[in-house]
């Protein structure tokens, strides 16, 4: 961020001569170059962190990064797959060892940390439900199971019969494929 976006505009300036307008102008130039609002936000976060450190070291009396108006980050509407697209995706994925996990992800809408945190004991085969009670997280460079991030993330999800078939038998006969339930 510093090398690509901040130093070209501000790199030759002394830290004590920077003003909020200088940063605002840099962000505006980034937008005019066609960079996204998200990139500007990341660059601002890096710059704000550096300014905070300069304040801690008493190199500045106040941060020029405070109180700036940042561009809105555009939000793209998510595009859901059609039933036919889901069918094609799942069929292609089932040819791989990760196919059942992808099928569960597509059909249930669970987060990756949730479906990767499932254990066989979480599945009630009779009622065809799965309990989300833990997640898989990376802590200090190691993967481990932990409680869900929030208590309201713990929930029970109804499995569609074609997903139960995939988990039980490793395949779907194609007759039971239903539209994913939201």
C-alpha atoms as a printed R data frame, in Angstrom:
    type eleno elety resid chain resno       x       y       z
1   ATOM     1    CA   UNK     A     1   0.000   0.000   0.000
2   ATOM     2    CA   UNK     A     2   2.746   2.415   0.929
3   ATOM     3    CA   UNK     A     3   4.896   1.635  -2.106
4   ATOM     4    CA   UNK     A     4   2.102   1.618  -4.680
5   ATOM     5    CA   UNK     A     5  -0.288   4.303  -3.477
6   ATOM     6    CA   UNK     A     6   1.070   6.546  -0.732
7   ATOM     7    CA   UNK     A     7   4.766   7.115  -1.459
8   ATOM     8    CA   UNK     A     8   4.241   8.245  -5.089
9   ATOM     9    CA   UNK     A     9   2.131  11.170  -3.831
10  ATOM    10    CA   UNK     A    10   3.423  11.827  -0.331
11  ATOM    11    CA   UNK     A    11   6.819  10.130  -0.143
12  ATOM    12    CA   UNK     A    12   8.876  13.280  -0.641
13  ATOM    13    CA   UNK     A    13   7.032  15.241   2.068
14  ATOM    14    CA   UNK     A    14   8.254  15.663   5.620
15  ATOM    15    CA   UNK     A    15   5.953  14.029   8.133
16  ATOM    16    CA   UNK     A    16   5.453  17.271  10.051
17  ATOM    17    CA   UNK     A    17   4.346  19.126   6.902
18  ATOM    18    CA   UNK     A    18   1.477  16.767   6.066
19  ATOM    19    CA   UNK     A    19  -2.028  18.174   6.393
20  ATOM    20    CA   UNK     A    20  -5.413  16.455   6.128
21  ATOM    21    CA   UNK     A    21  -5.943  18.134   2.756
22  ATOM    22    CA   UNK     A    22  -2.792  16.436   1.423
23  ATOM    23    CA   UNK     A    23  -4.159  13.035   2.361
24  ATOM    24    CA   UNK     A    24  -7.609  13.889   1.037
25  ATOM    25    CA   UNK     A    25  -6.046  14.939  -2.280
26  ATOM    26    CA   UNK     A    26  -4.087  11.682  -2.450
27  ATOM    27    CA   UNK     A    27  -7.255   9.664  -1.891
28  ATOM    28    CA   UNK     A    28  -9.077  11.699  -4.543
29  ATOM    29    CA   UNK     A    29  -6.260  11.067  -7.030
30  ATOM    30    CA   UNK     A    30  -6.458   7.352  -6.281
31  ATOM    31    CA   UNK     A    31 -10.175   7.396  -7.092
32  ATOM    32    CA   UNK     A    32  -9.542   9.371 -10.300
33  ATOM    33    CA   UNK     A    33  -7.034   6.689 -11.355
34  ATOM    34    CA   UNK     A    34  -9.878   4.195 -11.169
35  ATOM    35    CA   UNK     A    35  -8.939   2.510  -7.891
36  ATOM    36    CA   UNK     A    36 -11.773   1.194  -5.771
37  ATOM    37    CA   UNK     A    37 -13.062   2.743  -2.577
38  ATOM    38    CA   UNK     A    38 -11.896  -0.393  -0.819
39  ATOM    39    CA   UNK     A    39  -8.304   0.212  -1.930
40  ATOM    40    CA   UNK     A    40  -8.518   3.792  -0.665
41  ATOM    41    CA   UNK     A    41  -9.837   2.515   2.677
42  ATOM    42    CA   UNK     A    42  -6.919   0.059   2.965
43  ATOM    43    CA   UNK     A    43  -4.397   2.765   2.104
44  ATOM    44    CA   UNK     A    44  -5.998   5.039   4.690
45  ATOM    45    CA   UNK     A    45  -5.812   2.303   7.328
46  ATOM    46    CA   UNK     A    46  -2.087   1.873   6.687
47  ATOM    47    CA   UNK     A    47  -1.489   5.615   6.773
48  ATOM    48    CA   UNK     A    48  -3.627   6.101   9.880
49  ATOM    49    CA   UNK     A    49  -1.686   3.357  11.660
50  ATOM    50    CA   UNK     A    50   1.616   5.014  10.731
51  ATOM    51    CA   UNK     A    51   0.322   8.369  11.967
52  ATOM    52    CA   UNK     A    52  -0.800   6.801  15.224
53  ATOM    53    CA   UNK     A    53   2.717   5.433  15.713
54  ATOM    54    CA   UNK     A    54   4.170   8.873  14.944
55  ATOM    55    CA   UNK     A    55   1.906  10.298  17.654
56  ATOM    56    CA   UNK     A    56   3.115   7.659  20.114
57  ATOM    57    CA   UNK     A    57   6.718   8.537  19.309
58  ATOM    58    CA   UNK     A    58   5.814  12.225  19.694
59  ATOM    59    CA   UNK     A    59   6.878  13.028  16.134
60  ATOM    60    CA   UNK     A    60   3.475  14.655  15.561
61  ATOM    61    CA   UNK     A    61   1.134  16.631  17.792
62  ATOM    62    CA   UNK     A    62  -1.950  15.531  15.879
63  ATOM    63    CA   UNK     A    63  -2.676  13.081  13.110
64  ATOM    64    CA   UNK     A    64  -3.507  14.465   9.670
65  ATOM    65    CA   UNK     A    65  -5.310  11.174   8.973
66  ATOM    66    CA   UNK     A    66  -8.114  11.955  11.431
67  ATOM    67    CA   UNK     A    67 -11.448  13.308  10.260
68  ATOM    68    CA   UNK     A    68 -11.033  12.653   6.544
69  ATOM    69    CA   UNK     A    69 -13.946  11.880   4.253
70  ATOM    70    CA   UNK     A    70 -13.333   8.536   2.604
71  ATOM    71    CA   UNK     A    71 -15.160   7.349  -0.509
72  ATOM    72    CA   UNK     A    72 -18.036   4.953  -0.164
73  ATOM    73    CA   UNK     A    73 -17.163   1.334  -0.753
74  ATOM    74    CA   UNK     A    74 -19.396  -0.011  -3.472
75  ATOM    75    CA   UNK     A    75 -21.471  -2.983  -2.506
76  ATOM    76    CA   UNK     A    76 -22.195  -5.480  -5.213
77  ATOM    77    CA   UNK     A    77 -25.388  -7.440  -4.999
78  ATOM    78    CA   UNK     A    78 -24.673 -11.118  -4.624
79  ATOM    79    CA   UNK     A    79 -25.691 -13.331  -7.501
80  ATOM    80    CA   UNK     A    80 -27.149 -16.673  -6.490
81  ATOM    81    CA   UNK     A    81 -26.617 -19.745  -8.611
82  ATOM    82    CA   UNK     A    82 -29.594 -21.226 -10.399
83  ATOM    83    CA   UNK     A    83 -30.716 -24.736  -9.514
84  ATOM    84    CA   UNK     A    84 -29.161 -26.029 -12.732
85  ATOM    85    CA   UNK     A    85 -25.856 -24.290 -11.971
86  ATOM    86    CA   UNK     A    86 -25.840 -25.783  -8.464
87  ATOM    87    CA   UNK     A    87 -26.547 -29.223  -9.925
88  ATOM    88    CA   UNK     A    88 -23.629 -28.877 -12.360
89  ATOM    89    CA   UNK     A    89 -21.292 -27.572  -9.636
90  ATOM    90    CA   UNK     A    90 -22.149 -30.341  -7.190
91  ATOM    91    CA   UNK     A    91 -21.890 -33.056  -9.846
92  ATOM    92    CA   UNK     A    92 -18.449 -31.813 -10.874
93  ATOM    93    CA   UNK     A    93 -17.345 -31.476  -7.242
94  ATOM    94    CA   UNK     A    94 -18.485 -34.989  -6.323
95  ATOM    95    CA   UNK     A    95 -15.740 -36.333  -8.565
96  ATOM    96    CA   UNK     A    96 -13.235 -34.885  -6.068
97  ATOM    97    CA   UNK     A    97 -12.566 -35.787  -2.435
98  ATOM    98    CA   UNK     A    98 -13.973 -32.395  -1.386
99  ATOM    99    CA   UNK     A    99 -17.293 -32.846  -3.171
100 ATOM   100    CA   UNK     A   100 -19.392 -33.750  -0.105
101 ATOM   101    CA   UNK     A   101 -18.107 -30.701   1.792
102 ATOM   102    CA   UNK     A   102 -18.952 -28.445  -1.139
103 ATOM   103    CA   UNK     A   103 -22.411 -30.021  -1.443
104 ATOM   104    CA   UNK     A   104 -23.060 -29.316   2.250
105 ATOM   105    CA   UNK     A   105 -21.809 -25.742   1.809
106 ATOM   106    CA   UNK     A   106 -24.018 -25.072  -1.209
107 ATOM   107    CA   UNK     A   107 -27.144 -26.649   0.246
108 ATOM   108    CA   UNK     A   108 -26.936 -25.249   3.775
109 ATOM   109    CA   UNK     A   109 -25.329 -21.835   3.375
110 ATOM   110    CA   UNK     A   110 -22.933 -22.504   6.238
111 ATOM   111    CA   UNK     A   111 -19.742 -20.515   6.508
112 ATOM   112    CA   UNK     A   112 -16.552 -22.406   5.575
113 ATOM   113    CA   UNK     A   113 -15.381 -22.419   9.196
114 ATOM   114    CA   UNK     A   114 -18.718 -24.009  10.170
115 ATOM   115    CA   UNK     A   115 -18.988 -26.833   7.641
116 ATOM   116    CA   UNK     A   116 -15.291 -27.607   8.054
117 ATOM   117    CA   UNK     A   117 -15.869 -27.773  11.811
118 ATOM   118    CA   UNK     A   118 -18.585 -30.427  11.539
119 ATOM   119    CA   UNK     A   119 -18.099 -33.863  13.032
120 ATOM   120    CA   UNK     A   120 -20.161 -36.974  12.357
121 ATOM   121    CA   UNK     A   121 -21.634 -36.700  15.858
122 ATOM   122    CA   UNK     A   122 -23.247 -33.390  14.786
123 ATOM   123    CA   UNK     A   123 -25.494 -35.156  12.260
124 ATOM   124    CA   UNK     A   124 -28.848 -36.625  13.319
125 ATOM   125    CA   UNK     A   125 -29.474 -39.119  10.519
126 ATOM   126    CA   UNK     A   126 -33.018 -39.973  11.587
127 ATOM   127    CA   UNK     A   127 -34.255 -36.365  11.594
128 ATOM   128    CA   UNK     A   128 -31.811 -35.391   8.806
129 ATOM   129    CA   UNK     A   129 -30.470 -32.352  10.641
130 ATOM   130    CA   UNK     A   130 -27.005 -31.077  11.422
131 ATOM   131    CA   UNK     A   131 -26.064 -29.064  14.510
132 ATOM   132    CA   UNK     A   132 -23.608 -26.207  14.076
133 ATOM   133    CA   UNK     A   133 -21.857 -26.145  17.445
134 ATOM   134    CA   UNK     A   134 -18.205 -25.468  16.582
135 ATOM   135    CA   UNK     A   135 -15.997 -24.054  13.901
136 ATOM   136    CA   UNK     A   136 -12.561 -24.680  12.523
137 ATOM   137    CA   UNK     A   137 -10.145 -21.817  13.182
138 ATOM   138    CA   UNK     A   138  -6.477 -21.085  12.713
139 ATOM   139    CA   UNK     A   139  -4.936 -20.085  16.037
140 ATOM   140    CA   UNK     A   140  -1.225 -19.277  16.283
141 ATOM   141    CA   UNK     A   141  -0.592 -21.018  12.963
142 ATOM   142    CA   UNK     A   142  -2.415 -24.233  13.897
143 ATOM   143    CA   UNK     A   143  -5.879 -25.445  12.942
144 ATOM   144    CA   UNK     A   144  -8.170 -26.250  15.865
145 ATOM   145    CA   UNK     A   145 -11.827 -26.654  16.696
146 ATOM   146    CA   UNK     A   146 -13.392 -23.898  18.757
147 ATOM   147    CA   UNK     A   147 -16.830 -22.733  19.781
148 ATOM   148    CA   UNK     A   148 -18.723 -20.707  17.242
149 ATOM   149    CA   UNK     A   149 -17.829 -17.035  17.212
150 ATOM   150    CA   UNK     A   150 -21.233 -16.009  18.569
151 ATOM   151    CA   UNK     A   151 -23.746 -17.973  20.571
152 ATOM   152    CA   UNK     A   152 -26.470 -17.186  18.034
153 ATOM   153    CA   UNK     A   153 -24.309 -18.874  15.370
154 ATOM   154    CA   UNK     A   154 -25.123 -22.184  17.060
155 ATOM   155    CA   UNK     A   155 -28.094 -23.591  15.243
156 ATOM   156    CA   UNK     A   156 -29.688 -26.663  13.734
157 ATOM   157    CA   UNK     A   157 -29.979 -26.958   9.955
158 ATOM   158    CA   UNK     A   158 -32.299 -29.336   8.123
159 ATOM   159    CA   UNK     A   159 -30.470 -31.436   5.553
160 ATOM   160    CA   UNK     A   160 -32.142 -32.053   2.241
161 ATOM   161    CA   UNK     A   161 -32.434 -35.730   1.392
162 ATOM   162    CA   UNK     A   162 -29.936 -35.526  -1.492
163 ATOM   163    CA   UNK     A   163 -27.312 -34.084   0.874
164 ATOM   164    CA   UNK     A   164 -27.949 -36.846   3.417
165 ATOM   165    CA   UNK     A   165 -27.527 -39.387   0.581
166 ATOM   166    CA   UNK     A   166 -24.219 -37.838  -0.433
167 ATOM   167    CA   UNK     A   167 -22.964 -37.914   3.158
168 ATOM   168    CA   UNK     A   168 -24.186 -41.441   3.806
169 ATOM   169    CA   UNK     A   169 -23.401 -43.102   0.498
170 ATOM   170    CA   UNK     A   170 -20.966 -40.708  -1.134
171 ATOM   171    CA   UNK     A   171 -23.253 -40.115  -4.093
172 ATOM   172    CA   UNK     A   172 -26.550 -38.635  -5.177
173 ATOM   173    CA   UNK     A   173 -28.682 -40.622  -7.544
174 ATOM   174    CA   UNK     A   174 -29.911 -37.361  -9.096
175 ATOM   175    CA   UNK     A   175 -33.573 -38.048  -8.347
176 ATOM   176    CA   UNK     A   176 -33.626 -36.296  -4.998
177 ATOM   177    CA   UNK     A   177 -32.011 -33.014  -6.027
178 ATOM   178    CA   UNK     A   178 -34.135 -30.165  -4.775
179 ATOM   179    CA   UNK     A   179 -33.796 -26.436  -4.931
180 ATOM   180    CA   UNK     A   180 -31.676 -25.292  -1.967
181 ATOM   181    CA   UNK     A   181 -33.806 -23.996   0.877
182 ATOM   182    CA   UNK     A   182 -32.985 -20.569   2.284
